[in-house]
Amino acid sequence: MLTACTSIVLFYNGYAIVSGFEGIAFGILAFFLLCFSVLGSIIATKSIRTKQA
């Protein structure tokens, strides 16, 4: 969850505050962090479900 919040903040910084090449770099980093956090959440919930079954 913390990674998802971080990616949202980085995306905002890249989009609203920083323009140009640095903004694009923040956007790319935020996108990959968001993908990582979603994938990590899916893996964590699957492992919890298999342990309970």
SULURSUL-V347112 format. One record per residue. N is the residue number from 1. PHI is phi in whole degrees, 0 to 359 (none if undefined). PSI is psi in radians with two decimals (999 if undefined). Layout:
# SULURSUL-V347112
n=N phi=PHI psi=PSI
n=N phi=PHI psi=PSI
This chain:
# SULURSUL-V347112
n=1 phi=none psi=-0.65
n=2 phi=295 psi=-0.63
n=3 phi=294 psi=-0.67
n=4 phi=295 psi=-0.72
n=5 phi=296 psi=-0.71
n=6 phi=297 psi=-0.72
n=7 phi=293 psi=-0.61
n=8 phi=294 psi=-0.74
n=9 phi=295 psi=-0.76
n=10 phi=296 psi=-0.68
n=11 phi=296 psi=-0.72
n=12 phi=296 psi=-0.76
n=13 phi=299 psi=-0.75
n=14 phi=290 psi=-0.58
n=15 phi=274 psi=-0.79
n=16 phi=264 psi=-0.70
n=17 phi=268 psi=-0.91
n=18 phi=261 psi=2.30
n=19 phi=245 psi=2.84
n=20 phi=89 psi=-2.61
n=21 phi=296 psi=-0.68
n=22 phi=295 psi=-0.65
n=23 phi=296 psi=-0.68
n=24 phi=294 psi=-0.69
n=25 phi=297 psi=-0.73
n=26 phi=297 psi=-0.69
n=27 phi=296 psi=-0.74
n=28 phi=295 psi=-0.76
n=29 phi=298 psi=-0.73
n=30 phi=295 psi=-0.68
n=31 phi=297 psi=-0.81
n=32 phi=291 psi=-0.60
n=33 phi=295 psi=-0.68
n=34 phi=294 psi=-0.76
n=35 phi=299 psi=-0.74
n=36 phi=297 psi=-0.73
n=37 phi=290 psi=-0.66
n=38 phi=294 psi=-0.78
n=39 phi=296 psi=-0.71
n=40 phi=296 psi=-0.66
n=41 phi=294 psi=-0.70
n=42 phi=295 psi=-0.78
n=43 phi=296 psi=-0.71
n=44 phi=294 psi=-0.72
n=45 phi=288 psi=-0.56
n=46 phi=293 psi=-0.71
n=47 phi=291 psi=-0.56
n=48 phi=291 psi=-0.73
n=49 phi=295 psi=-0.69
n=50 phi=289 psi=-0.53
n=51 phi=288 psi=-0.56
n=52 phi=282 psi=-0.45
n=53 phi=283 psi=999
